[in-house]
Amino acid sequence: MVPAPAVVKKQKAKKVVNPLFEKIPKNFGIGQDIQPKRDVTRFVKWPCYIRLQRQNAILCKRLKVPPVINLFTQALDRQTATQLLKLAHKYRQETKQEKQQIVS
């Protein structure tokens, strides 16, 4: 009987290096290679209206708004708004003439 061979190492194929194309590391120091392109959208001078709406959104997220006031951040649809206004009209304060009639 033949004993089992020990771990057989596979021969790795050597990469063929072309001496004509030598890899030179880039040096990004002052006066050296040109810096790579970067995403600079954060440093762009944005139009005023865009800056304002972004700042407003951030402030609205950061502020702690009481729930009673926060109700008014969402507008009602037209039908519900008319119903609400009719109800409020029913319970409005009486005018001077109506007060005179009640008193007399």
N, CA, C and O atoms as a DFTB+ gen file, in Angstrom:
416 C
 N C O
     1  1       0.830      -1.199       0.000
     2  2       0.000       0.000       0.000
     3  2       0.868       1.254       0.000
     4  3       1.910       1.312       0.654
     5  1       0.399       2.281      -0.771
     6  2       1.145       3.529      -0.870
     7  2       0.545       4.523       0.125
     8  3      -0.674       4.697       0.150
     9  1       1.369       5.180       0.946
    10  2       0.812       6.146       1.894
    11  2       0.236       7.361       1.170
    12  3       0.707       7.744       0.099
    13  1      -0.806       7.965       1.783
    14  2      -1.452       9.141       1.188
    15  2      -0.455      10.289       1.155
    16  3       0.264      10.520       2.127
    17  1      -0.410      11.012       0.037
    18  2       0.566      12.102      -0.046
    19  2       0.197      13.234       0.920
    20  3      -0.982      13.466       1.190
    21  1       1.194      13.924       1.429
    22  2       0.972      15.082       2.299
    23  2       0.334      16.191       1.454
    24  3       0.137      16.037       0.249
    25  1       0.022      17.287       2.099
    26  2      -0.651      18.380       1.397
    27  2       0.183      18.772       0.186
    28  3       1.351      19.143       0.298
    29  1      -0.452      18.676      -0.964
    30  2       0.247      18.981      -2.208
    31  2       0.077      20.464      -2.501
    32  3      -1.047      20.959      -2.584
    33  1       1.197      21.177      -2.659
    34  2       1.142      22.602      -2.958
    35  2       0.991      22.782      -4.454
    36  3       1.702      22.177      -5.256
    37  1       0.025      23.648      -4.808
    38  2      -0.183      23.931      -6.226
    39  2       0.812      24.995      -6.663
    40  3       1.122      25.918      -5.910
    41  1       1.295      24.860      -7.855
    42  2       2.219      25.844      -8.404
    43  2       1.412      27.060      -8.865
    44  3       0.554      26.941      -9.740
    45  1       1.686      28.234      -8.274
    46  2       0.992      29.448      -8.690
    47  2       1.647      29.969      -9.950
    48  3       2.872      30.014     -10.065
    49  1       0.811      30.360     -10.889
    50  2       1.346      30.907     -12.130
    51  2       1.866      32.308     -11.845
    52  3       1.135      33.152     -11.327
    53  1       3.132      32.558     -12.184
    54  2       3.717      33.872     -11.946
    55  2       3.164      34.866     -12.945
    56  3       3.001      34.557     -14.125
    57  1       2.874      36.080     -12.453
    58  2       2.389      37.120     -13.354
    59  2       3.543      37.573     -14.231
    60  3       4.669      37.770     -13.774
    61  1       3.225      37.728     -15.487
    62  2       4.250      38.194     -16.412
    63  2       4.293      39.711     -16.318
    64  3       3.307      40.379     -16.629
    65  1       5.415      40.257     -15.896
    66  2       5.571      41.697     -15.740
    67  2       6.339      42.225     -16.936
    68  3       7.449      41.783     -17.231
    69  1       5.722      43.181     -17.619
    70  2       6.375      43.780     -18.782
    71  2       7.302      44.890     -18.291
    72  3       6.830      45.833     -17.657
    73  1       8.583      44.809     -18.558
    74  2       9.513      45.835     -18.061
    75  2       9.311      47.203     -18.708
    76  3       9.808      48.211     -18.205
    77  1       8.580      47.240     -19.828
    78  2       8.353      48.525     -20.489
    79  2       7.336      49.382     -19.728
    80  3       7.393      50.611     -19.751
    81  1       6.395      48.693     -19.047
    82  2       5.350      49.406     -18.305
    83  2       5.638      49.267     -16.815
    84  3       5.122      48.366     -16.154
    85  1       6.457      50.158     -16.299
    86  2       6.812      50.107     -14.888
    87  2       5.786      50.912     -14.090
    88  3       5.442      52.033     -14.467
    89  1       5.297      50.338     -12.985
    90  2       4.279      51.005     -12.172
    91  2       4.968      51.999     -11.244
    92  3       5.787      51.624     -10.404
    93  1       4.622      53.269     -11.411
    94  2       5.195      54.320     -10.574
    95  2       4.081      54.858      -9.677
    96  3       3.054      55.310     -10.184
    97  1       4.260      54.818      -8.355
    98  2       3.210      55.349      -7.476
    99  2       3.075      56.861      -7.636
   100  3       4.060      57.573      -7.834
   101  1       1.817      57.336      -7.543
   102  2       1.568      58.768      -7.714
   103  2       1.905      59.506      -6.430
   104  3       1.745      58.980      -5.328
   105  1       2.370      60.724      -6.594
   106  2       2.686      61.588      -5.457
   107  2       1.787      62.816      -5.570
   108  3       1.924      63.611      -6.499
   109  1       0.857      62.967      -4.608
   110  2      -0.113      64.060      -4.682
   111  2       0.344      65.281      -3.890
   112  3      -0.484      66.107      -3.505
   113  1       1.636      65.408      -3.644
   114  2       2.159      66.563      -2.911
   115  2       2.046      67.835      -3.740
   116  3       1.607      67.806      -4.890
   117  1       2.448      68.953      -3.140
   118  2       2.362      70.248      -3.821
   119  2       3.318      70.248      -5.001
   120  3       4.494      69.915      -4.851
   121  1       2.827      70.614      -6.153
   122  2       3.641      70.680      -7.355
   123  2       3.904      69.327      -7.982
   124  3       4.725      69.217      -8.892
   125  1       3.221      68.298      -7.511
   126  2       3.443      66.947      -8.047
   127  2       2.252      66.564      -8.921
   128  3       1.785      67.372      -9.724
   129  1       1.755      65.323      -8.766
   130  2       0.655      64.836      -9.606
   131  2      -0.632      65.600      -9.323
   132  3      -0.811      66.177      -8.251
   133  1      -1.536      65.588     -10.322
   134  2      -2.831      66.261     -10.185
   135  2      -3.712      65.435      -9.255
   136  3      -3.759      64.208      -9.343
   137  1      -4.411      66.138      -8.358
   138  2      -5.294      65.462      -7.403
   139  2      -6.424      64.749      -8.139
   140  3      -6.867      65.226      -9.184
   141  1      -6.906      63.607      -7.614
   142  2      -8.029      62.920      -8.260
   143  2      -9.316      63.718      -8.102
   144  3      -9.456      64.514      -7.173
   145  1     -10.259      63.497      -9.025
   146  2     -11.543      64.204      -8.991
   147  2     -12.329      63.751      -7.764
   148  3     -12.384      62.564      -7.443
   149  1     -12.935      64.724      -7.089
   150  2     -13.717      64.412      -5.897
   151  2     -15.114      64.995      -6.030
   152  3     -15.365      65.872      -6.856
   153  1     -16.028      64.482      -5.187
   154  2     -17.398      64.994      -5.164
   155  2     -17.414      66.237      -4.276
   156  3     -17.250      66.134      -3.060
   157  1     -17.612      67.406      -4.876
   158  2     -17.566      68.656      -4.121
   159  2     -18.938      69.329      -4.055
   160  3     -19.017      70.550      -3.920
   161  1     -20.022      68.547      -4.148
   162  2     -21.366      69.139      -4.135
   163  2     -21.656      69.839      -2.805
   164  3     -22.464      70.765      -2.751
   165  1     -20.994      69.394      -1.736
   166  2     -21.226      70.015      -0.440
   167  2     -20.670      71.439      -0.408
   168  3     -21.175      72.279       0.337
   169  1     -19.646      71.720      -1.199
   170  2     -18.981      73.014      -1.162
   171  2     -19.446      73.952      -2.271
   172  3     -18.862      75.016      -2.471
   173  1     -20.496      73.560      -2.993
   174  2     -21.020      74.393      -4.080
   175  2     -21.771      75.569      -3.470
   176  3     -22.419      75.417      -2.435
   177  1     -21.692      76.732      -4.095
   178  2     -22.505      77.861      -3.639
   179  2     -23.896      77.688      -4.237
   180  3     -24.132      78.006      -5.402
   181  1     -24.821      77.173      -3.410
   182  2     -26.171      76.884      -3.870
   183  2     -26.970      78.177      -3.978
   184  3     -26.659      79.156      -3.299
   185  1     -28.007      78.188      -4.835
   186  2     -28.889      79.358      -4.900
   187  2     -29.551      79.605      -3.547
   188  3     -29.714      78.694      -2.735
   189  1     -29.923      80.856      -3.334
   190  2     -30.435      81.276      -2.027
   191  2     -31.694      80.497      -1.631
   192  3     -31.837      80.091      -0.478
   193  1     -32.609      80.288      -2.592
   194  2     -33.871      79.629      -2.238
   195  2     -33.644      78.178      -1.832
   196  3     -34.372      77.647      -0.993
   197  1     -32.639      77.532      -2.423
   198  2     -32.352      76.139      -2.057
   199  2     -31.759      76.083      -0.651
   200  3     -32.126      75.230       0.157
   201  1     -30.820      77.022      -0.367
   202  2     -30.232      77.058       0.972
   203  2     -31.304      77.306       2.027
   204  3     -31.308      76.673       3.083
   205  1     -32.221      78.242       1.728
   206  2     -33.268      78.580       2.699
   207  2     -34.187      77.400       2.971
   208  3     -34.525      77.126       4.122
   209  1     -34.599      76.690       1.899
   210  2     -35.533      75.588       2.135
   211  2     -34.846      74.440       2.883
   212  3     -35.486      73.738       3.665
   213  1     -33.538      74.247       2.642
   214  2     -32.809      73.204       3.377
   215  2     -32.650      73.581       4.847
   216  3     -32.826      72.744       5.731
   217  1     -32.315      74.850       5.103
   218  2     -32.175      75.298       6.488
   219  2     -33.508      75.202       7.223
   220  3     -33.557      74.820       8.392
   221  1     -34.586      75.551       6.528
   222  2     -35.921      75.491       7.128
   223  2     -36.280      74.054       7.490
   224  3     -36.829      73.797       8.561
   225  1     -35.969      73.117       6.592
   226  2     -36.273      71.710       6.858
   227  2     -35.499      71.216       8.078
   228  3     -36.040      70.489       8.912
   229  1     -34.224      71.614       8.178
   230  2     -33.405      71.187       9.316
   231  2     -33.954      71.766      10.614
   232  3     -34.043      71.067      11.623
   233  1     -34.329      73.066      10.584
   234  2     -34.871      73.689      11.793
   235  2     -36.168      73.024      12.227
   236  3     -36.384      72.790      13.416
   237  1     -37.033      72.719      11.258
   238  2     -38.310      72.082      11.592
   239  2     -38.099      70.711      12.208
   240  3     -38.855      70.303      13.091
   241  1     -37.073      69.993      11.748
   242  2     -36.793      68.678      12.321
   243  2     -36.227      68.799      13.728
   244  3     -36.519      67.972      14.593
   245  1     -35.413      69.831      13.960
   246  2     -34.739      69.968      15.256
   247  2     -35.644      70.520      16.340
   248  3     -35.498      70.165      17.509
   249  1     -36.585      71.390      15.964
   250  2     -37.422      72.037      16.974
   251  2     -38.385      71.045      17.610
   252  3     -38.941      70.178      16.936
   253  1     -38.569      71.185      18.907
   254  2     -39.583      70.401      19.600
   255  2     -40.869      71.226      19.581
   256  3     -40.985      72.220      20.298
   257  1     -41.824      70.813      18.765
   258  2     -43.070      71.555      18.629
   259  2     -44.130      70.861      19.480
   260  3     -44.283      69.644      19.387
   261  1     -44.863      71.606      20.306
   262  2     -45.932      70.989      21.092
   263  2     -46.988      70.380      20.172
   264  3     -47.273      70.935      19.110
   265  1     -47.573      69.243      20.568
   266  2     -48.535      68.558      19.691
   267  2     -49.719      69.425      19.282
   268  3     -50.223      69.301      18.166
   269  1     -50.170      70.313      20.189
   270  2     -51.328      71.158      19.885
   271  2     -51.014      72.095      18.719
   272  3     -51.872      72.347      17.874
   273  1     -49.786      72.608      18.675
   274  2     -49.388      73.508      17.582
   275  2     -49.055      72.710      16.331
   276  3     -49.282      73.172      15.212
   277  1     -48.515      71.510      16.524
   278  2     -48.099      70.674      15.387
   279  2     -49.285      70.266      14.518
   280  3     -49.105      69.888      13.360
   281  1     -50.504      70.341      15.073
   282  2     -51.708      70.024      14.290
   283  2     -51.798      70.878      13.037
   284  3     -52.292      70.420      12.008
   285  1     -51.324      72.116      13.116
   286  2     -51.516      73.065      12.027
   287  2     -50.445      72.966      10.946
   288  3     -50.443      73.762      10.006
   289  1     -49.525      71.989      11.067
   290  2     -48.525      71.823      10.005
   291  2     -49.128      71.115       8.796
   292  3     -48.650      71.289       7.675
   293  1     -50.176      70.317       9.013
   294  2     -50.844      69.667       7.884
   295  2     -52.156      70.399       7.617
   296  3     -52.942      70.634       8.535
   297  1     -52.385      70.755       6.359
   298  2     -53.609      71.471       5.995
   299  2     -54.747      70.471       5.807
   300  3     -54.532      69.325       5.412
   301  1     -55.959      70.932       6.099
   302  2     -57.145      70.093       5.880
   303  2     -57.527      70.109       4.408
   304  3     -57.202      71.042       3.674
   305  1     -58.230      69.049       3.992
   306  2     -58.758      69.081       2.623
   307  2     -59.976      70.003       2.595
   308  3     -60.511      70.369       3.642
   309  1     -60.400      70.367       1.409
   310  2     -61.421      71.414       1.236
   311  2     -62.744      71.078       1.941
   312  3     -63.338      71.935       2.594
   313  1     -63.194      69.835       1.803
   314  2     -64.488      69.445       2.367
   315  2     -64.472      69.544       3.898
   316  3     -65.394      70.097       4.499
   317  1     -63.429      69.011       4.517
   318  2     -63.335      69.051       5.979
   319  2     -63.191      70.488       6.470
   320  3     -63.745      70.857       7.505
   321  1     -62.443      71.295       5.716
   322  2     -62.246      72.694       6.104
   323  2     -63.570      73.448       6.094
   324  3     -63.831      74.240       7.000
   325  1     -64.422      73.215       5.075
   326  2     -65.721      73.905       5.023
   327  2     -66.605      73.469       6.188
   328  3     -67.298      74.295       6.782
   329  1     -66.586      72.180       6.517
   330  2     -67.372      71.699       7.654
   331  2     -66.905      72.362       8.951
   332  3     -67.718      72.778       9.777
   333  1     -65.593      72.451       9.113
   334  2     -65.034      73.059      10.320
   335  2     -65.410      74.531      10.417
   336  3     -65.768      75.016      11.491
   337  1     -65.326      75.244       9.289
   338  2     -65.659      76.670       9.302
   339  2     -67.146      76.897       9.576
   340  3     -67.510      77.853      10.261
   341  1     -68.008      76.023       9.044
   342  2     -69.448      76.129       9.341
   343  2     -69.702      75.934      10.835
   344  3     -70.497      76.652      11.443
   345  1     -69.010      74.946      11.415
   346  2     -69.161      74.678      12.845
   347  2     -68.661      75.863      13.673
   348  3     -69.298      76.253      14.650
   349  1     -67.528      76.429      13.283
   350  2     -66.974      77.582      13.996
   351  2     -67.890      78.793      13.846
   352  3     -68.038      79.581      14.780
   353  1     -68.507      78.943      12.668
   354  2     -69.425      80.056      12.408
   355  2     -70.642      79.969      13.335
   356  3     -71.181      80.984      13.777
   357  1     -71.056      78.737      13.613
   358  2     -72.213      78.513      14.473
   359  2     -71.924      78.979      15.911
   360  3     -72.813      79.495      16.587
   361  1     -70.680      78.794      16.372
   362  2     -70.319      79.122      17.750
   363  2     -69.532      80.424      17.873
   364  3     -68.837      80.634      18.867
   365  1     -69.634      81.295      16.877
   366  2     -68.852      82.528      16.927
   367  2     -69.419      83.484      17.984
   368  3     -70.537      83.319      18.474
   369  1     -68.590      84.501      18.316
   370  2     -68.997      85.485      19.311
   371  2     -70.097      86.360      18.732
   372  3     -70.115      86.652      17.536
   373  1     -71.022      86.777      19.605
   374  2     -72.099      87.597      19.062
   375  2     -71.639      89.043      18.864
   376  3     -70.763      89.538      19.574
   377  1     -72.254      89.705      17.881
   378  2     -71.884      91.085      17.561
   379  2     -72.537      92.034      18.573
   380  3     -73.293      91.608      19.445
   381  1     -72.226      93.333      18.437
   382  2     -72.786      94.329      19.359
   383  2     -74.305      94.395      19.231
   384  3     -75.016      94.529      20.227
   385  1     -74.799      94.296      17.980
   386  2     -76.253      94.360      17.776
   387  2     -76.945      93.161      18.432
   388  3     -77.999      93.311      19.050
   389  1     -76.347      91.965      18.296
   390  2     -76.952      90.772      18.901
   391  2     -76.954      90.884      20.428
   392  3     -77.908      90.465      21.085
   393  1     -75.888      91.447      20.982
   394  2     -75.819      91.643      22.434
   395  2     -76.922      92.595      22.898
   396  3     -77.560      92.368      23.926
   397  1     -77.140      93.678      22.116
   398  2     -78.187      94.655      22.444
   399  2     -79.556      93.975      22.480
   400  3     -80.370      94.236      23.366
   401  1     -79.796      93.095      21.497
   402  2     -81.085      92.403      21.441
   403  2     -81.267      91.476      22.640
   404  3     -82.362      91.377      23.194
   405  1     -80.186      90.797      23.040
   406  2     -80.279      89.869      24.165
   407  2     -80.528      90.637      25.468
   408  3     -81.329      90.210      26.299
   409  1     -79.842      91.765      25.641
   410  2     -79.957      92.555      26.867
   411  2     -81.348      93.179      26.968
   412  3     -81.958      93.168      28.038
   413  1     -81.854      93.724      25.852
   414  2     -83.146      94.414      25.917
   415  2     -84.318      93.469      25.859
   416  3     -85.467      93.907      25.904
